[in-house]
């Protein structure tokens, strides 16, 4: 098995986090993106681990161990 390059990892993460790899890593990830990144995706075979990670993140936000920022986007 060969190691994945940084570019390979970026493209893989972009596929299941929903950002454009050509733009590079986003400054922030939302909870769903972070959960997908933590477990390697959100579809099978990662679906159950994704749900657990998403709940852990939500719990962390709820008790104040993690902060969630809401971004307000303006129409262009």
ABEGO torsion letter per residue (X at the ends): XBBBBAAAAAAAAAAAAGBBAAAEBBABBBAAAAAAAAAGEABOAAAAAAAAAAAAAAAAAAAGABBBBBBBBBBX
